Amino acid sequence: MILAIPDFEAIMLPLLQCVKDGMDWSMSDVEKSLVAKFKLTEEEANQLKPSSTTETIFQNRMRWARFYLKRAGLLRDPQRGYTQITPEGLKVIKNGIDSIDIDFLRKYPEFENFYSKKKTPDWETVASVELKSKTPEDMIIGGITEIRGGLEDEILEKIKSCPPSFFEIIVIQLLEKMGYGDGAATGRTGDGGIDGMIKQDKLGLDEIYVQAKRWQNTVPGKEVRDFAGSLAGKKSKKGIFITTSNFSRDALEFVKTVDSKIILIDGEKLTKLMFDYNVGFEPGDIYQLKKIDEDFFSE
């Protein structure tokens, strides 16, 4: 039985109010403050999720409240395990509102873009059905899709803030996890647009050169053409160009006509691959659905 523990929307405003002094708050201190705010009993505060031996239900809901507030730009993470209110979050507090929920957060363009994004065709179908007509499995599928989308968005922001040299290492690790052979980042600039190299297979029968651009803006066609020139200098016809942003139409059209085989991977595709191959991610809770074994009851 889940006790009288507030849902994540009910936690949003108190969480924001808790950190309104603008200081860096550790999440453990935030939890203590909110437990007192909601007057949770020891049993309520310590009730574990059915799928976890470490995270409580309240911690899980608090984590989701924090996540959504971050997506709306009302909170930020100054360092790992800490949270801090943003100037926009302070405006919300000063306006003296009574509560914060999803509908309230959707007035922020960044949150609306995140929340309304359809990650897969399957989810678009599920999302078009009213909640009351969804099966329990529909809701599980939708929830998993939403969690995945949020994690992909969040890890892309982390990648954009990391040093360029570390991004090159991430890219090489990803390609190795995808089944290519050993790879290496150059770790230096001025190498003709080549940031790394990966063996095509475990035997190393061929080499594929890599360029990793940690960009905010769209990658123009010129960058891809320069990369193709670098491949020619290496006497190679295979390359992978990976960016944290996206590619211009000119760049996409260019790779269709050039002799070299160049694969373009944008930020969205990059994070999906990282998720699928567990690069920068680690397994979380596992929920097992069961069904009746009809053969067990058959004569």
Backbone as numpy.savetxt, mean C-alpha at the origin, in Angstrom:
# Nx Ny Nz CAx CAy CAz Cx Cy Cz
-17.72 -13.68 22.03 -18.57 -12.48 22.03 -17.69 -11.24 22.03
-18.00 -10.28 21.11 -17.31 -9.00 21.10 -18.02 -8.05 22.05
-17.32 -7.52 22.99 -17.91 -6.66 24.01 -18.20 -5.27 23.46
-18.56 -4.34 24.34 -18.95 -2.99 23.92 -17.72 -2.17 23.56
-17.11 -2.55 22.46 -15.91 -1.87 21.99 -16.31 -0.96 20.83
-15.94 0.33 20.85 -16.36 1.25 19.79 -15.82 0.83 18.43
-16.62 1.11 17.37 -16.15 0.79 16.03 -15.12 1.83 15.59
-14.49 1.58 14.44 -13.37 2.44 14.04 -13.81 3.86 13.72
-15.04 4.05 13.23 -15.51 5.40 12.95 -15.71 6.19 14.24
-16.20 5.52 15.28 -16.40 6.20 16.57 -15.07 6.61 17.19
-13.99 5.93 16.80 -12.67 6.21 17.35 -12.00 7.40 16.66
-12.41 7.71 15.43 -11.70 8.71 14.63 -11.56 10.07 15.31
-12.68 10.68 15.71 -12.61 12.02 16.29 -11.87 12.02 17.62
-12.16 11.10 18.55 -11.38 11.07 19.79 -9.88 10.89 19.56
-9.51 10.10 18.55 -8.10 9.91 18.24 -7.48 11.24 17.79
-8.20 11.95 16.92 -7.70 13.24 16.43 -7.60 14.24 17.59
-8.59 14.22 18.47 -8.57 15.14 19.62 -7.43 14.80 20.58
-7.12 13.52 20.67 -6.07 13.07 21.58 -4.72 13.68 21.23
-4.47 13.90 19.92 -3.15 14.37 19.48 -3.18 15.83 19.03
-4.19 16.57 19.46 -4.37 17.94 18.96 -3.28 18.92 19.42
-2.42 18.49 20.36 -1.34 19.38 20.81 -0.22 19.49 19.77
-0.30 18.68 18.70 0.69 18.78 17.63 1.99 18.03 17.90
2.10 17.40 19.05 3.31 16.65 19.39 3.29 15.27 18.73
4.46 14.63 18.71 4.54 13.24 18.23 4.02 12.33 19.33
2.98 11.57 19.03 2.38 10.65 20.01 2.70 9.21 19.62
3.21 8.46 20.57 3.39 7.02 20.33 2.01 6.38 20.33
1.83 5.36 19.53 0.52 4.72 19.45 0.15 4.02 20.75
1.14 3.62 21.54 0.84 3.02 22.84 0.23 4.06 23.78
0.74 5.30 23.71 0.18 6.37 24.55 -1.21 6.76 24.06
-1.39 6.76 22.74 -2.72 7.06 22.19 -3.71 6.01 22.66
-3.29 4.75 22.64 -4.18 3.67 23.08 -4.60 3.85 24.53
-3.64 4.17 25.40 -3.96 4.37 26.81 -4.96 5.49 26.99
-4.76 6.59 26.25 -5.67 7.72 26.35 -7.07 7.38 25.87
-7.16 6.62 24.77 -8.47 6.29 24.23 -9.19 5.24 25.07
-8.45 4.32 25.63 -9.06 3.34 26.54 -9.73 4.07 27.71
-9.04 5.08 28.22 -9.62 5.88 29.31 -10.80 6.70 28.81
-10.68 7.27 27.61 -11.74 8.09 27.03 -13.02 7.30 26.88
-12.92 6.08 26.38 -14.10 5.25 26.15 -14.50 4.44 27.39
-13.71 4.59 28.46 -13.99 3.89 29.72 -14.13 2.38 29.51
-13.19 1.83 28.76 -13.21 0.40 28.50 -12.77 -0.37 29.74
-13.42 -1.47 29.96 -13.00 -2.34 31.05 -11.71 -3.05 30.64
-11.06 -3.67 31.59 -9.83 -4.41 31.27 -10.12 -5.53 30.28
-11.29 -6.17 30.45 -11.65 -7.25 29.54 -11.88 -6.73 28.13
-12.55 -5.57 28.00 -12.80 -4.98 26.69 -11.51 -4.52 26.03
-10.63 -3.91 26.80 -9.38 -3.39 26.25 -8.44 -4.50 25.81
-8.54 -5.66 26.42 -7.60 -6.75 26.15 -8.18 -7.88 25.30
-9.43 -7.72 24.84 -10.02 -8.81 24.05 -9.32 -8.92 22.70
-8.76 -10.09 22.44 -8.02 -10.32 21.20 -8.95 -10.57 20.02
-8.47 -10.26 18.82 -9.19 -10.64 17.62 -9.22 -12.17 17.55
-10.26 -12.72 16.98 -10.33 -14.19 16.86 -9.16 -14.77 16.08
-8.60 -13.97 15.16 -7.53 -14.48 14.30 -6.14 -14.14 14.80
-6.01 -13.54 15.99 -4.71 -13.07 16.44 -4.44 -13.46 17.88
-3.16 -13.62 18.18 -2.75 -13.88 19.56 -2.05 -12.66 20.16
-1.96 -11.58 19.37 -1.23 -10.40 19.85 -2.03 -9.11 19.74
-2.83 -8.95 18.70 -3.55 -7.68 18.50 -4.96 -7.76 19.06
-5.33 -6.76 19.84 -6.68 -6.73 20.39 -7.65 -6.13 19.38
-8.94 -6.34 19.62 -9.96 -5.77 18.74 -9.88 -4.25 18.76
-9.67 -3.68 19.94 -9.60 -2.22 20.03 -8.38 -1.68 19.29
-7.25 -2.34 19.42 -6.05 -1.91 18.69 -6.27 -1.98 17.19
-6.95 -3.03 16.74 -7.23 -3.18 15.32 -8.12 -2.05 14.81
-9.16 -1.73 15.56 -10.07 -0.66 15.14 -9.41 0.70 15.23
-8.55 0.87 16.22 -7.80 2.11 16.35 -6.84 2.26 15.16
-6.24 1.15 14.75 -5.31 1.17 13.60 -6.04 1.58 12.33
-7.26 1.06 12.14 -8.03 1.43 10.96 -8.46 2.89 11.02
-8.84 3.37 12.19 -9.22 4.78 12.33 -8.03 5.67 11.95
-6.88 5.32 12.44 -5.66 6.09 12.13 -5.36 6.03 10.64
-5.51 4.86 10.04 -5.23 4.70 8.62 -6.10 5.61 7.77
-7.41 5.63 8.07 -8.32 6.46 7.29 -8.05 7.95 7.51
-7.74 8.34 8.72 -7.41 9.74 8.99 -6.15 10.15 8.23
-5.20 9.24 8.11 -3.98 9.52 7.34 -4.31 9.68 5.86
-5.18 8.83 5.34 -5.52 8.91 3.92 -6.21 10.22 3.59
-6.91 10.81 4.57 -7.58 12.09 4.37 -6.65 13.27 4.61
-5.43 13.00 5.08 -4.48 14.07 5.34 -4.65 14.75 6.67
-5.35 14.10 7.62 -5.57 14.70 8.94 -4.51 14.26 9.94
-3.85 13.15 9.67 -2.75 12.65 10.49 -1.56 12.33 9.59
-0.39 12.29 10.19 0.81 11.86 9.48 1.66 11.03 10.43
2.58 10.24 9.88 3.49 9.43 10.69 4.86 10.10 10.72
5.23 10.77 11.81 6.54 11.42 11.88 7.68 10.41 11.99
7.38 9.25 12.56 8.35 8.16 12.66 7.58 6.88 12.95
8.27 5.77 12.86 7.58 4.49 13.04 6.96 4.38 14.43
5.68 3.98 14.46 5.00 3.78 15.73 4.47 5.05 16.36
4.57 6.17 15.64 4.11 7.45 16.17 3.14 8.09 15.19
2.32 9.00 15.70 1.41 9.75 14.85 1.41 11.20 15.28
1.00 12.06 14.34 0.99 13.51 14.60 -0.14 14.14 13.79
-0.83 15.10 14.39 -1.90 15.79 13.69 -1.30 16.74 12.65
-2.00 16.92 11.54 -1.56 17.83 10.48 -2.31 19.16 10.62
-1.88 20.21 9.90 -2.63 21.48 9.93 -4.09 21.29 9.53
-4.35 20.40 8.57 -5.74 20.15 8.17 -6.50 19.46 9.29
-5.83 18.58 10.02 -6.48 17.93 11.16 -6.82 18.93 12.25
-5.94 19.91 12.46 -6.21 20.95 13.46 -7.43 21.78 13.07
-7.61 22.02 11.77 -8.78 22.76 11.31 -10.06 22.02 11.69
-10.03 20.69 11.52 -11.20 19.88 11.86 -11.53 20.01 13.34
-10.51 19.94 14.19 -10.72 20.07 15.63 -11.30 21.44 15.97
-10.76 22.49 15.36 -11.20 23.86 15.67 -12.62 24.12 15.19
-13.08 23.35 14.20 -14.45 23.53 13.71 -15.49 22.98 14.68
-15.04 22.21 15.67 -15.94 21.71 16.71 -16.99 20.73 16.23
-16.62 19.84 15.32 -17.58 18.86 14.81 -17.86 17.80 15.88
-18.98 17.10 15.69 -19.40 16.11 16.69 -18.84 14.72 16.44
-18.56 14.42 15.19 -18.06 13.08 14.87 -17.38 13.08 13.50
-16.59 12.04 13.26 -15.97 11.84 11.95 -16.33 10.44 11.49
-16.77 10.34 10.24 -17.03 9.03 9.65 -16.53 9.03 8.21
-16.78 7.95 7.51 -16.31 7.82 6.13 -16.88 8.92 5.25
-18.18 9.19 5.40 -18.81 10.23 4.59 -18.14 11.58 4.80
-17.77 11.88 6.04 -17.08 13.14 6.33 -15.72 13.18 5.63
-14.97 12.08 5.67 -13.64 12.05 5.08 -13.67 12.13 3.57
-14.78 11.72 2.96 -14.86 11.70 1.51 -14.90 13.10 0.90
-15.04 14.13 1.72 -15.01 15.49 1.18 -13.57 15.92 0.85
-12.59 15.13 1.34 -11.19 15.41 1.02 -10.83 14.65 -0.26
-10.40 15.38 -1.30 -10.12 14.74 -2.60 -9.17 13.55 -2.52
-8.12 13.67 -1.70 -7.15 12.58 -1.61 -7.80 11.31 -1.07
-8.67 11.48 -0.06 -9.34 10.32 0.51 -10.36 9.76 -0.47
-11.12 10.64 -1.13 -12.13 10.19 -2.08 -11.49 9.41 -3.21
-10.34 9.88 -3.68 -9.64 9.18 -4.75 -9.22 7.79 -4.29
-8.73 7.71 -3.05 -8.34 6.41 -2.49 -9.56 5.52 -2.27
-10.61 6.08 -1.68 -11.75 5.27 -1.25 -12.59 4.76 -2.41
-12.69 5.57 -3.46 -13.56 5.19 -4.58 -12.82 4.41 -5.65
-11.50 4.26 -5.50 -10.71 3.55 -6.51 -11.11 2.09 -6.56
-11.39 1.61 -7.75 -11.74 0.20 -7.93 -10.47 -0.55 -8.29
-10.03 -1.43 -7.42 -8.76 -2.10 -7.62 -8.83 -3.26 -8.61
-9.98 -3.90 -8.69 -10.08 -5.02 -9.61 -11.49 -5.05 -10.20
-11.67 -5.64 -11.39 -13.01 -5.77 -11.96 -13.95 -6.53 -11.03
-13.44 -7.54 -10.33 -14.29 -8.31 -9.41 -14.86 -7.42 -8.33
-14.02 -6.55 -7.78 -14.49 -5.67 -6.71 -15.49 -4.66 -7.25
-15.33 -4.23 -8.51 -16.28 -3.29 -9.09 -17.66 -3.92 -9.14
-17.70 -5.21 -9.44 -18.97 -5.92 -9.46 -19.56 -6.02 -8.07
-18.72 -6.40 -7.11 -19.19 -6.55 -5.73 -19.66 -5.22 -5.17
-18.91 -4.15 -5.45 -19.21 -2.84 -4.88 -20.51 -2.27 -5.43
-20.95 -2.75 -6.59 -22.17 -2.22 -7.18 -23.42 -2.78 -6.52
-23.26 -3.77 -5.67 -24.39 -4.39 -4.99 -24.61 -3.73 -3.64
-25.85 -3.48 -3.29 -26.15 -2.89 -1.98 -25.66 -3.81 -0.87
-25.26 -3.19 0.24 -24.71 -3.96 1.36 -25.66 -5.07 1.80
-26.94 -4.75 1.84 -27.90 -5.73 2.34 -28.01 -6.96 1.45
-27.59 -6.82 0.18 -27.70 -7.96 -0.73 -26.38 -8.71 -0.89
-25.35 -8.26 -0.19 -24.07 -8.95 -0.28 -24.07 -10.21 0.57
-23.46 -11.25 0.06 -23.26 -12.44 0.87 -22.08 -12.18 1.80
-21.95 -12.96 2.86 -20.78 -12.80 3.74 -19.46 -12.92 2.97
-19.42 -13.81 1.98 -18.18 -13.96 1.22 -17.92 -12.75 0.33
-19.00 -12.12 -0.19 -18.83 -10.88 -0.95 -18.14 -9.82 -0.09
-18.58 -9.72 1.16 -18.03 -8.70 2.05 -16.58 -9.01 2.39
-16.26 -10.29 2.52 -14.87 -10.68 2.78 -13.99 -10.31 1.59
-14.48 -10.62 0.39 -13.72 -10.28 -0.83 -13.51 -8.78 -0.92
-14.59 -8.02 -0.66 -14.47 -6.56 -0.71 -13.51 -6.03 0.33
-13.57 -6.60 1.53 -12.67 -6.15 2.59 -11.22 -6.43 2.28
-10.96 -7.63 1.77 -9.58 -7.99 1.42 -9.05 -7.08 0.32
-9.91 -6.78 -0.66 -9.51 -5.90 -1.76 -9.20 -4.50 -1.25
-10.03 -4.01 -0.33 -9.81 -2.68 0.22 -8.51 -2.63 1.03
-8.27 -3.67 1.82 -7.04 -3.73 2.61 -5.83 -3.74 1.68
-5.90 -4.56 0.64 -4.77 -4.63 -0.29 -4.52 -3.28 -0.95
-5.59 -2.64 -1.42 -5.43 -1.35 -2.07 -4.80 -0.32 -1.16
-5.24 -0.32 0.11 -4.68 0.64 1.06 -3.21 0.38 1.33
-2.83 -0.88 1.45 -1.43 -1.23 1.69 -0.55 -0.87 0.49
-1.07 -1.09 -0.70 -0.31 -0.75 -1.90 -0.07 0.76 -1.99
-1.11 1.54 -1.68 -0.96 3.00 -1.69 0.05 3.44 -0.65
-0.03 2.82 0.52 0.85 3.23 1.62 2.31 2.88 1.34
2.55 1.70 0.77 3.94 1.32 0.53 4.54 2.16 -0.60
3.71 2.61 -1.55 4.22 3.48 -2.61 4.71 4.80 -2.03
3.98 5.32 -1.04 4.42 6.55 -0.38 5.74 6.35 0.34
5.91 5.18 0.96 7.16 4.88 1.65 8.32 4.79 0.65
8.06 4.17 -0.49 9.10 4.05 -1.52 9.54 5.42 -2.01
8.57 6.31 -2.21 8.88 7.64 -2.73 9.73 8.45 -1.75
9.67 8.10 -0.48 10.44 8.84 0.52 11.79 8.21 0.83
12.06 7.03 0.26 13.33 6.35 0.54 14.42 6.85 -0.41
15.69 6.67 -0.08 16.78 7.11 -0.96 16.73 6.37 -2.31
17.15 7.04 -3.38 17.15 6.40 -4.71 17.94 5.09 -4.73
19.04 5.03 -3.98 19.85 3.81 -3.97 19.08 2.64 -3.36
18.25 2.93 -2.36 17.45 1.86 -1.74 16.36 1.39 -2.69
15.81 2.32 -3.47 14.80 1.95 -4.46 15.38 0.96 -5.48
16.61 1.20 -5.87 17.27 0.27 -6.81 17.38 -1.13 -6.20
17.69 -1.19 -4.91 17.80 -2.49 -4.23 16.44 -3.17 -4.18
15.38 -2.40 -3.90 14.02 -2.95 -3.87 13.68 -3.59 -5.20
13.98 -2.88 -6.28 13.67 -3.36 -7.62 14.39 -4.67 -7.92
15.66 -4.74 -7.58 16.42 -5.97 -7.83 15.87 -7.13 -7.00
15.54 -6.87 -5.73 14.97 -7.92 -4.88 13.65 -8.43 -5.45
12.84 -7.51 -5.95 11.56 -7.90 -6.55 11.77 -8.81 -7.75
12.67 -8.44 -8.64 12.91 -9.25 -9.83 13.45 -10.63 -9.48
14.29 -10.69 -8.46 14.80 -11.99 -8.02 13.66 -12.85 -7.46
12.77 -12.22 -6.69 11.62 -12.95 -6.14 10.70 -13.45 -7.26
10.66 -12.72 -8.37 9.80 -13.09 -9.48 10.36 -14.26 -10.29
11.56 -14.73 -9.94 12.10 -15.91 -10.60 13.27 -15.67 -11.52
13.70 -14.43 -11.63 14.90 -14.17 -12.43 16.12 -14.66 -11.66
17.28 -14.61 -12.32 18.51 -15.03 -11.66 19.04 -13.96 -10.74
20.30 -14.08 -10.36 20.91 -13.10 -9.46 20.98 -11.74 -10.13
20.83 -10.71 -9.30 20.90 -9.35 -9.82 21.75 -8.48 -8.93
22.03 -7.27 -9.38 22.82 -6.32 -8.60 22.47 -4.91 -9.02
22.40 -4.01 -8.03 22.21 -2.59 -8.31 23.59 -1.97 -8.52
23.67 -0.98 -9.41 24.96 -0.36 -9.67 25.42 0.47 -8.47
24.44 1.07 -7.76 24.79 1.87 -6.59 25.52 3.14 -6.93
25.43 3.58 -8.17 26.13 4.81 -8.55 25.37 5.49 -9.69
25.65 6.77 -9.87 25.04 7.54 -10.94 25.99 7.61 -12.12
25.48 8.13 -13.22 26.32 8.32 -14.39 26.71 7.04 -15.08
25.87 6.02 -14.96 26.20 4.75 -15.62 25.35 4.58 -16.88
25.15 5.69 -17.58 24.42 5.61 -18.84 22.97 5.23 -18.69
22.36 5.58 -17.56 20.95 5.27 -17.36 20.69 3.87 -16.88
21.72 3.12 -16.56 21.57 1.75 -16.05 21.72 1.77 -14.53
20.67 1.31 -13.85 20.71 1.30 -12.38 20.95 -0.10 -11.80
20.82 -1.10 -12.63 21.02 -2.45 -12.14 20.99 -3.46 -13.27
21.29 -4.70 -12.92 21.31 -5.78 -13.89 20.75 -7.03 -13.23
20.00 -7.80 -14.00 19.43 -9.05 -13.48 19.66 -10.14 -14.52
20.02 -11.34 -14.06 20.16 -12.46 -14.99 18.77 -12.90 -15.44
18.64 -13.24 -16.70 17.33 -13.63 -17.21 16.81 -14.90 -16.55
17.72 -15.79 -16.19 17.31 -17.04 -15.56 18.38 -17.45 -14.55
18.13 -18.53 -13.87 19.05 -19.00 -12.83 20.44 -19.34 -13.38
20.49 -19.75 -14.65 21.77 -20.11 -15.25 22.54 -18.90 -15.76
21.87 -17.77 -15.84 22.53 -16.55 -16.30 22.85 -16.55 -17.78
21.94 -17.15 -18.60 22.18 -17.24 -20.04 22.12 -15.88 -20.73
21.44 -14.92 -20.11 21.35 -13.59 -20.70 21.17 -12.57 -19.58
21.51 -11.32 -19.87 21.40 -10.26 -18.88 20.34 -9.25 -19.29
19.59 -8.80 -18.30 18.57 -7.77 -18.52 18.98 -6.55 -17.69
19.01 -5.40 -18.33 19.41 -4.18 -17.62 18.17 -3.44 -17.11
18.36 -2.77 -15.98 17.25 -2.16 -15.27 17.52 -0.68 -15.02
16.47 0.12 -15.19 16.51 1.50 -14.74 15.37 1.72 -13.76
15.69 2.32 -12.62 14.69 2.54 -11.57 14.60 4.04 -11.29
13.45 4.63 -11.64 13.24 6.06 -11.47 12.23 6.31 -10.36
12.71 6.84 -9.24 11.80 7.20 -8.14 11.31 8.63 -8.39
10.32 8.73 -9.27 9.81 10.03 -9.71 8.43 10.32 -9.15
8.13 11.62 -9.03 6.79 12.07 -8.68 5.99 12.36 -9.95
6.68 12.92 -10.96 6.01 13.32 -12.20 6.05 12.20 -13.23
5.24 12.38 -14.28 5.19 11.41 -15.37 6.55 11.29 -16.06
6.96 10.06 -16.34 8.23 9.84 -17.03 8.03 10.13 -18.52
8.75 11.09 -19.08 8.58 11.43 -20.50 9.24 10.42 -21.43
8.87 10.49 -22.70 9.42 9.57 -23.68 10.93 9.67 -23.80
11.48 10.87 -23.60 12.93 11.07 -23.73 13.70 10.15 -22.80
13.22 9.96 -21.56 13.90 9.11 -20.60 13.96 7.67 -21.08
12.88 7.21 -21.68 12.83 5.83 -22.16 13.70 5.67 -23.40
13.71 6.70 -24.24 14.58 6.64 -25.43 16.06 6.62 -25.01
16.39 7.42 -23.98 17.78 7.41 -23.48 18.14 6.03 -22.92
17.18 5.40 -22.26 17.42 4.06 -21.71 17.67 3.07 -22.84
16.90 3.20 -23.92 17.10 2.33 -25.07 18.51 2.52 -25.65
18.97 3.78 -25.64 20.32 4.05 -26.11 21.37 3.41 -25.22
21.11 3.41 -23.91 22.03 2.77 -22.97 22.09 1.27 -23.19
20.95 0.68 -23.52 20.92 -0.75 -23.81 21.78 -1.06 -25.04
21.67 -0.20 -26.04 22.47 -0.39 -27.25 23.95 -0.33 -26.92
24.32 0.58 -25.99 25.71 0.71 -25.58 26.21 -0.54 -24.88
25.29 -1.27 -24.23 25.64 -2.52 -23.55 25.49 -3.73 -24.48
25.11 -3.46 -25.74 24.86 -4.51 -26.73 23.80 -5.49 -26.23
22.76 -4.88 -25.61 21.66 -5.67 -25.07 20.35 -5.23 -25.71
19.44 -6.14 -25.83 18.13 -5.81 -26.40 17.00 -6.04 -25.39
17.37 -6.15 -24.11 16.35 -6.41 -23.08 16.53 -5.46 -21.91
15.45 -4.79 -21.53 15.54 -3.86 -20.41 14.21 -3.72 -19.69
14.29 -3.35 -18.43 13.10 -3.10 -17.61 13.23 -1.71 -17.02
12.24 -0.87 -17.26 12.22 0.50 -16.75 11.10 0.57 -15.72
11.47 0.84 -14.47 10.51 0.86 -13.37 10.47 2.26 -12.74
9.28 2.76 -12.50 9.14 4.08 -11.88 8.07 4.04 -10.79
8.14 5.01 -9.88 7.11 5.14 -8.84 5.92 5.94 -9.34
6.05 6.58 -10.50 4.95 7.39 -11.03 4.29 6.66 -12.21
4.22 7.29 -13.37 3.66 6.64 -14.55 4.42 7.09 -15.79
4.03 6.56 -16.94 4.72 6.86 -18.18 3.83 7.67 -19.11
4.46 8.56 -19.86 3.72 9.36 -20.83 3.28 8.48 -22.00
2.30 8.98 -22.75 1.84 8.25 -23.92 2.99 8.06 -24.92
3.84 9.08 -25.01 4.99 9.01 -25.91 5.90 7.84 -25.54
6.13 7.67 -24.22 6.98 6.58 -23.75 6.35 5.22 -24.05
5.04 5.11 -23.83 4.35 3.85 -24.07 4.35 3.48 -25.55
4.22 4.49 -26.42 4.23 4.23 -27.85 5.63 3.88 -28.34
6.65 4.52 -27.74 8.02 4.29 -28.17 8.44 2.83 -28.02
8.11 2.21 -26.88 8.56 0.83 -26.64 7.90 -0.17 -27.58
6.82 0.25 -28.25 6.18 -0.63 -29.22 6.94 -0.67 -30.54
7.76 0.35 -30.78 8.42 0.46 -32.08 9.92 0.18 -32.05
10.54 0.27 -30.87 11.98 0.11 -30.78 12.37 -1.36 -30.93
13.57 -1.60 -31.43 14.04 -2.97 -31.62 14.22 -3.71 -30.29
14.72 -2.99 -29.29 14.93 -3.62 -27.97 13.59 -3.94 -27.32
13.58 -5.00 -26.51 12.39 -5.35 -25.74 12.48 -4.64 -24.39
11.68 -3.60 -24.21 11.70 -2.81 -22.98 10.34 -2.94 -22.29
10.36 -3.40 -21.05 9.15 -3.52 -20.25 9.05 -2.29 -19.34
7.89 -1.63 -19.35 7.65 -0.47 -18.50 6.76 -0.88 -17.33
7.20 -0.58 -16.13 6.43 -0.90 -14.92 6.21 0.40 -14.15
4.94 0.83 -14.04 4.65 2.07 -13.32 4.43 1.79 -11.83
4.14 2.85 -11.08 4.03 2.71 -9.63 2.93 1.76 -9.19
1.79 1.81 -9.88 0.67 0.93 -9.52 1.02 -0.54 -9.75
1.62 -0.81 -10.91 2.02 -2.19 -11.22 3.13 -2.65 -10.27
4.04 -1.75 -9.95 5.14 -2.08 -9.04 4.62 -2.55 -7.69
3.69 -1.80 -7.10 3.19 -2.17 -5.77 2.37 -3.45 -5.81
1.68 -3.69 -6.90 0.94 -4.96 -7.02 1.91 -6.14 -7.05
3.00 -5.99 -7.79 4.00 -7.06 -7.85 4.67 -7.25 -6.49
4.97 -6.15 -5.81 5.58 -6.25 -4.48 4.66 -6.98 -3.52
3.36 -6.69 -3.62 2.38 -7.36 -2.77 2.33 -8.86 -3.09
2.25 -9.18 -4.37 2.13 -10.59 -4.79 3.35 -11.41 -4.41
4.54 -10.78 -4.43 5.78 -11.52 -4.17 6.38 -11.22 -2.80
5.59 -10.57 -1.94 6.00 -10.30 -0.55 7.34 -9.57 -0.45
7.48 -8.50 -1.20 8.66 -7.64 -1.10 8.21 -6.36 -0.38
8.68 -6.18 0.84 8.23 -5.05 1.64 6.95 -5.32 2.40
6.39 -6.49 2.21 5.18 -6.92 2.92 5.50 -8.19 3.71
4.72 -8.45 4.73 4.83 -9.69 5.48 3.43 -10.23 5.71
3.30 -11.53 5.84 1.96 -12.12 6.05 1.30 -11.58 7.30
-0.01 -11.33 7.20 -0.78 -10.90 8.36 -1.66 -12.02 8.85
-2.85 -11.67 9.31 -3.78 -12.68 9.82 -4.27 -13.58 8.68
-4.51 -14.83 9.00 -5.05 -15.79 8.05 -6.42 -16.24 8.56
-7.44 -16.06 7.72 -8.79 -16.49 8.07 -9.15 -17.67 7.16
-9.57 -18.75 7.77 -9.91 -19.93 7.00 -11.43 -20.10 6.96
-11.97 -20.08 5.73 -13.40 -20.34 5.57 -13.62 -21.84 5.48
-14.64 -22.32 6.14 -14.95 -23.74 6.08 -16.34 -23.95 5.49
-16.56 -25.13 4.97 -17.87 -25.49 4.42 -18.18 -26.92 4.84
-19.45 -27.26 4.74 -19.89 -28.61 5.12 -19.30 -29.63 4.13
-18.76 -30.69 4.66 -18.27 -31.79 3.84 -19.45 -32.71 3.54
-20.07 -32.50 2.37 -21.26 -33.26 2.02 -20.97 -34.76 1.87
-19.72 -35.07 1.44 -19.37 -36.49 1.29 -19.38 -37.21 2.63
-19.09 -36.47 3.70 -19.04 -37.06 5.03 -20.41 -37.64 5.42
-21.48 -36.99 4.93 -22.83 -37.40 5.32 -23.51 -38.26 4.28
-22.82 -38.50 3.17 -23.44 -39.33 2.12 -23.26 -40.80 2.45
-24.22 -41.59 2.03 -24.18 -43.03 2.32 -23.38 -43.76 1.24
